[in-house]
């Protein structure tokens, strides 16, 4: 994909990428895969090669630890300075708070500011961890990447560090599902259902979604896809008991793409998103989307989705009703969504990330 004659030796921290598919893991793996042809990569991973990179032509340095805290505080600072790297990339934020003198300049990726903006919906351990590590990581990083301009602005507002605005760059993610063969949905689901994709947690705003769903006239089933998040047991029980709601839990990529292709609309009423990968995935499949006007979703939609107030169940219900009842509106949204999704791709993201890392290496050499 990327071509150069003078190859760099770049390190990429993938120690958290043994986890099941989430947006942060997807981005880390896709950016690393995209840079394989451009640089000699040293991939730092936990225990084994991350899914999606098992056959990668790269050097792997494997940690004996799974816990991110051990890797960030102890293992990575010991090993990254020994690998002869030109630059280091931490795509699953943040970097270690203390790095060795031999460590190369680094870039970090800040995916969102949920732990600050929606702190009540984030476990205290995550708030403590990121609250302690992110500030020193921002000070140490030569480049800071974010997945949207909205997140960039959030970062600068909540961390007004001198000169930070000159180091923050936006890298839009791509859509990986288009490379996966869709699996047909279960016969009992049929077609034309409402689809919600996101972990079962407070920030995804499922309680207001349930309230809005109850207001619809003759609604199709509401299919909810997502693994259990922090403090989700009561919310999960509410979804399981709600008439018309079908809770599928986590599904693989083939099933997820099949669901996008069989649904009538995506509803994404999240209270905050740093990017919002399900919206991009839905638009790529031509699925009309009703989304929150909070966080970065309006930016990602680019006018191709119907925006609603996530705090108002009436607004949410009205948005869903409009798409379900107006075929011409749905058709226009399908066309606009596909056109908007085509503007996001991993090739461009990898090329942009590599150029920034190349700049770090050049600055170090100078």
C-alpha positions as CSV (number, residue, x, y, z in Angstrom):
1,X,0.0,0.0,0.0
2,X,2.7,2.5,1.1
3,X,6.0,2.7,-0.7
4,X,9.4,4.1,0.2
5,X,13.0,3.1,-0.4
6,X,14.5,4.1,3.0
7,X,12.6,1.9,5.4
8,X,12.0,2.9,9.0
9,X,12.0,0.7,12.0
10,X,8.8,1.5,13.8
11,X,7.4,0.0,17.0
12,X,3.6,-0.4,17.6
13,X,2.1,-1.2,21.0
14,X,-0.5,-3.9,20.5
15,X,-0.4,-5.3,24.0
16,X,-4.2,-4.6,24.6
17,X,-5.3,-6.1,21.2
18,X,-5.9,-9.7,22.5
19,X,-9.4,-8.4,23.5
20,X,-12.5,-9.1,21.4
21,X,-13.3,-6.7,18.6
22,X,-13.9,-3.1,19.7
23,X,-13.2,0.1,17.9
24,X,-9.9,0.8,19.6
25,X,-8.6,-2.7,18.8
26,X,-9.8,-2.5,15.2
27,X,-8.0,0.8,14.7
28,X,-4.7,-0.4,16.2
29,X,-4.7,-3.6,14.1
30,X,-5.7,-1.9,10.9
31,X,-3.2,0.9,11.1
32,X,-0.4,-1.6,11.9
33,X,-1.5,-3.8,9.0
34,X,-1.5,-0.8,6.6
35,X,2.1,0.1,7.5
36,X,3.6,-3.3,7.0
37,X,4.7,-2.6,3.4
38,X,6.1,0.8,4.3
39,X,8.3,0.1,7.3
40,X,10.0,-2.6,9.3
41,X,7.5,-3.1,12.2
42,X,8.3,-4.3,15.7
43,X,4.9,-5.3,17.2
44,X,4.7,-5.5,20.9
45,X,1.9,-7.9,21.9
46,X,0.6,-9.8,24.9
47,X,1.3,-13.6,24.9
48,X,0.6,-14.2,21.2
49,X,0.2,-12.4,17.9
50,X,-3.1,-10.3,17.8
51,X,-6.0,-11.6,15.7
52,X,-5.7,-10.2,12.2
53,X,-1.9,-10.0,12.3
54,X,-1.0,-13.7,12.9
55,X,0.8,-14.0,9.6
56,X,2.2,-10.4,9.5
57,X,5.8,-10.1,8.2
58,X,7.0,-8.2,11.2
59,X,9.1,-8.7,14.3
60,X,7.0,-9.6,17.4
61,X,8.1,-8.9,20.9
62,X,5.7,-10.8,23.3
63,X,4.9,-9.8,26.8
64,X,4.2,-12.5,29.5
65,X,1.5,-10.1,30.9
66,X,-2.1,-9.7,29.9
67,X,-2.9,-6.8,32.2
68,X,-2.4,-3.4,30.5
69,X,-1.2,-1.8,33.7
70,X,1.7,-4.2,34.0
71,X,2.7,-3.7,30.4
72,X,2.5,0.1,30.6
73,X,4.2,0.5,33.9
74,X,6.8,-2.2,33.8
75,X,7.3,-4.3,30.7
76,X,7.2,-1.8,27.8
77,X,9.5,0.7,29.4
78,X,12.1,-2.1,29.8
79,X,11.9,-3.4,26.3
80,X,11.1,-0.6,23.8
81,X,14.4,1.1,24.2
82,X,16.3,-2.1,23.3
83,X,14.8,-2.6,19.8
84,X,16.6,0.0,17.8
85,X,13.4,1.9,16.8
86,X,13.2,5.1,14.9
87,X,9.7,5.9,16.4
88,X,7.1,4.3,18.6
89,X,3.3,4.3,18.2
90,X,0.8,3.7,20.9
91,X,-2.5,3.3,19.1
92,X,-4.3,2.0,22.2
93,X,-3.6,5.0,24.4
94,X,-1.7,6.1,26.4
95,X,2.1,5.6,26.5
96,X,3.9,4.6,29.7
97,X,4.3,7.4,32.2
98,X,8.0,6.8,32.4
99,X,10.0,5.8,29.3
100,X,13.7,4.9,29.2
101,X,16.3,7.4,27.9
102,X,16.9,5.0,24.9
103,X,13.2,5.0,23.9
104,X,12.5,6.7,20.5
105,X,10.0,9.6,20.1
106,X,6.4,8.4,20.2
107,X,2.9,9.1,19.0
108,X,-0.2,8.2,20.9
109,X,-3.9,7.9,19.8
110,X,-6.6,9.4,22.0
111,X,-9.8,7.7,21.0
112,X,-12.3,9.6,23.2
113,X,-12.6,11.6,26.4
114,X,-15.5,9.6,27.9
115,X,-13.7,9.3,31.2
116,X,-13.9,13.1,31.5
117,X,-17.1,14.0,29.6
118,X,-19.2,11.0,30.7
119,X,-17.3,10.2,33.9
120,X,-20.3,8.9,35.7
121,X,-20.7,6.2,33.1
122,X,-17.1,5.1,33.3
123,X,-15.7,2.7,36.0
124,X,-13.6,4.4,38.6
125,X,-10.6,2.2,37.8
126,X,-10.6,3.6,34.2
127,X,-11.0,7.1,35.4
128,X,-8.1,6.7,37.8
129,X,-5.9,5.0,35.3
130,X,-6.5,7.5,32.5
131,X,-6.5,10.4,34.8
132,X,-3.0,9.5,36.0
133,X,-1.4,8.4,32.7
134,X,-2.9,10.6,30.0
135,X,-1.4,14.0,31.1
136,X,2.2,12.7,31.2
137,X,1.6,10.8,27.9
138,X,0.3,14.0,26.3
139,X,3.4,15.9,27.5
140,X,5.8,13.2,26.2
141,X,4.2,12.5,22.8
142,X,5.6,14.2,19.8
143,X,2.3,13.6,18.0
144,X,-1.1,13.0,19.4
145,X,-3.8,11.5,17.0
146,X,-7.6,11.6,17.4
147,X,-10.3,9.9,15.3
148,X,-12.3,13.1,14.8
149,X,-12.1,16.9,15.0
150,X,-14.7,16.8,17.8
151,X,-12.4,14.6,19.9
152,X,-9.5,16.9,19.1
153,X,-11.4,19.8,20.4
154,X,-12.5,17.9,23.5
155,X,-8.9,17.0,24.2
156,X,-7.7,20.6,23.9
157,X,-10.5,21.8,26.2
158,X,-9.9,19.3,28.9
159,X,-6.1,19.3,28.7
160,X,-5.0,22.9,28.0
161,X,-1.3,22.0,27.9
162,X,1.1,24.6,26.3
163,X,1.7,23.8,22.6
164,X,-0.6,20.7,22.6
165,X,-2.7,22.1,19.8
166,X,0.3,22.0,17.4
167,X,0.8,18.3,18.0
168,X,-2.8,17.0,17.7
169,X,-3.7,15.5,14.3
170,X,-6.9,13.9,13.1
171,X,-6.9,10.4,11.6
172,X,-10.3,9.2,10.5
173,X,-10.8,5.4,10.8
174,X,-12.0,3.2,8.0
175,X,-14.6,0.4,7.8
176,X,-13.4,-3.1,8.0
177,X,-16.7,-5.0,7.6
178,X,-16.8,-4.5,3.9
179,X,-14.1,-7.1,3.6
180,X,-16.1,-9.7,5.4
181,X,-18.7,-12.0,3.8
182,X,-22.1,-11.3,5.4
183,X,-23.9,-14.2,7.2
184,X,-27.6,-14.4,6.9
185,X,-29.6,-13.4,9.9
186,X,-31.6,-15.9,11.9
187,X,-35.1,-16.6,10.4
188,X,-36.9,-15.4,13.5
189,X,-35.4,-11.9,13.0
190,X,-36.6,-11.6,9.4
191,X,-35.9,-8.2,7.8
192,X,-36.9,-4.6,8.5
193,X,-36.0,-4.5,12.2
194,X,-34.5,-1.6,14.1
195,X,-30.8,-2.3,14.9
196,X,-28.8,-0.9,17.8
197,X,-25.1,-1.7,18.1
198,X,-23.0,-0.9,21.1
199,X,-21.9,-2.3,24.5
200,X,-24.6,-2.5,27.1
201,X,-23.7,0.4,29.3
202,X,-25.1,3.7,30.5
203,X,-23.3,5.9,28.0
204,X,-25.1,4.1,25.1
205,X,-28.4,5.5,26.4
206,X,-30.5,2.3,26.1
207,X,-33.0,3.4,28.8
208,X,-34.1,6.4,26.7
209,X,-34.1,4.2,23.6
210,X,-36.5,1.8,25.3
211,X,-38.8,4.7,26.2
212,X,-38.7,6.0,22.7
213,X,-39.3,2.5,21.2
214,X,-42.5,2.2,23.3
215,X,-43.8,5.3,21.6
216,X,-43.6,3.9,18.1
217,X,-46.7,2.9,16.2
218,X,-46.6,-0.8,15.2
219,X,-42.9,-1.0,15.6
220,X,-40.7,-3.7,14.1
221,X,-38.5,-5.7,16.5
222,X,-35.6,-3.8,18.1
223,X,-32.4,-5.9,17.8
224,X,-29.7,-4.9,20.2
225,X,-26.1,-6.1,19.6
226,X,-23.3,-5.6,22.1
227,X,-21.3,-7.2,24.9
228,X,-22.0,-6.4,28.5
229,X,-20.3,-3.2,29.7
230,X,-19.6,-1.8,33.2
231,X,-22.5,-2.1,35.6
232,X,-24.7,-3.6,32.9
233,X,-26.6,-6.3,34.8
234,X,-29.7,-4.3,35.6
235,X,-29.8,-2.6,32.2
236,X,-29.3,-6.0,30.4
237,X,-32.2,-7.4,32.4
238,X,-34.5,-4.5,31.4
239,X,-33.6,-5.1,27.7
240,X,-34.3,-8.8,28.0
241,X,-37.8,-8.2,29.6
242,X,-38.9,-5.4,27.2
243,X,-41.5,-6.6,24.6
244,X,-40.2,-6.4,21.1
245,X,-36.6,-6.2,22.0
246,X,-34.2,-9.0,21.0
247,X,-30.9,-8.9,22.8
248,X,-28.2,-10.8,20.8
249,X,-25.1,-10.0,22.8
250,X,-21.7,-10.0,21.0
251,X,-21.7,-11.3,17.4
252,X,-18.9,-11.9,15.0
253,X,-18.2,-9.6,12.0
254,X,-20.0,-11.8,9.4
255,X,-23.2,-11.8,11.5
256,X,-22.9,-8.1,12.2
257,X,-22.7,-7.3,8.5
258,X,-25.7,-9.5,7.8
259,X,-27.6,-7.6,10.5
260,X,-26.7,-4.2,8.9
261,X,-27.9,-5.5,5.5
262,X,-31.2,-6.9,6.9
263,X,-32.2,-4.0,9.2
264,X,-34.5,-1.0,8.3
265,X,-32.5,1.5,10.3
266,X,-29.7,1.9,12.8
267,X,-30.5,3.8,16.0
268,X,-27.5,5.1,17.8
269,X,-28.6,7.4,20.6
270,X,-25.2,7.4,22.5
271,X,-24.6,10.2,25.0
272,X,-21.0,10.5,23.8
273,X,-18.7,9.0,21.1
274,X,-15.2,9.8,20.1
275,X,-16.0,8.5,16.6
276,X,-18.9,6.0,16.4
277,X,-17.8,3.1,14.3
278,X,-21.3,1.5,14.1
279,X,-22.5,4.6,12.3
280,X,-19.8,4.3,9.6
281,X,-20.5,0.6,9.3
282,X,-24.2,1.2,8.8
283,X,-23.7,3.9,6.2
284,X,-21.3,1.7,4.3
285,X,-24.1,-0.9,4.0
286,X,-26.7,1.8,2.9
287,X,-28.6,1.5,6.2
288,X,-30.4,4.7,7.2
289,X,-29.3,5.9,10.6
290,X,-30.9,7.9,13.4
291,X,-28.2,9.1,15.7
292,X,-27.5,11.4,18.7
293,X,-26.3,14.9,18.0
294,X,-23.8,14.5,20.9
295,X,-20.1,13.9,20.6
296,X,-18.7,13.2,17.1
297,X,-21.6,11.5,15.5
298,X,-22.8,14.6,13.6
299,X,-19.3,15.0,12.2
300,X,-19.0,11.4,11.1
301,X,-22.5,11.5,9.6
302,X,-21.7,14.6,7.5
303,X,-25.4,15.2,6.9
304,X,-26.2,11.6,5.8
305,X,-27.9,10.6,9.1
306,X,-30.9,12.0,11.0
307,X,-29.8,13.7,14.1
308,X,-31.9,13.7,17.3
309,X,-31.6,14.9,20.9
310,X,-30.3,11.9,22.9
311,X,-31.8,13.3,26.1
312,X,-35.4,13.5,24.6
313,X,-37.2,10.2,24.0
314,X,-39.8,12.1,21.9
315,X,-37.1,13.4,19.6
316,X,-35.7,9.9,19.3
317,X,-39.1,8.3,18.7
318,X,-39.9,10.9,16.0
319,X,-36.7,10.3,14.2
320,X,-37.2,6.5,14.1
321,X,-40.9,7.0,13.0
322,X,-39.9,9.3,10.1
323,X,-37.4,6.9,8.7
324,X,-39.7,3.9,9.1
325,X,-42.7,5.6,7.5
326,X,-41.1,7.7,4.7
327,X,-39.6,5.5,2.0
328,X,-38.3,8.4,0.0
329,X,-36.4,9.8,3.0
330,X,-34.9,6.3,3.7
331,X,-33.8,6.0,0.1
332,X,-32.1,9.4,0.1
333,X,-30.4,8.5,3.4
334,X,-29.2,5.2,1.9
335,X,-27.6,7.0,-1.0
336,X,-26.1,9.8,1.1
337,X,-24.8,7.3,3.7
338,X,-22.9,5.2,1.1
339,X,-21.4,8.3,-0.4
340,X,-20.3,9.6,3.0
341,X,-18.9,6.2,4.1
342,X,-16.7,6.1,0.9
343,X,-14.8,9.0,2.3
344,X,-13.4,6.9,5.1
345,X,-10.8,4.2,4.3
346,X,-8.0,2.4,6.1
347,X,-5.5,3.0,3.3
348,X,-5.8,6.8,3.7
349,X,-5.7,6.4,7.5
350,X,-2.5,4.2,7.4
351,X,-0.8,6.6,4.9
352,X,-1.5,9.6,7.2
353,X,-0.4,7.8,10.3
354,X,2.8,6.6,8.6
355,X,3.6,10.1,7.4
356,X,3.4,11.4,11.0
357,X,5.6,8.7,12.3
358,X,8.0,9.2,9.5
359,X,8.2,12.9,10.5
360,X,9.1,11.9,14.1
361,X,11.9,9.7,12.9
362,X,13.2,12.4,10.6
363,X,13.2,14.9,13.4
364,X,15.1,12.5,15.7
365,X,17.7,11.8,13.0
366,X,18.2,15.6,12.4
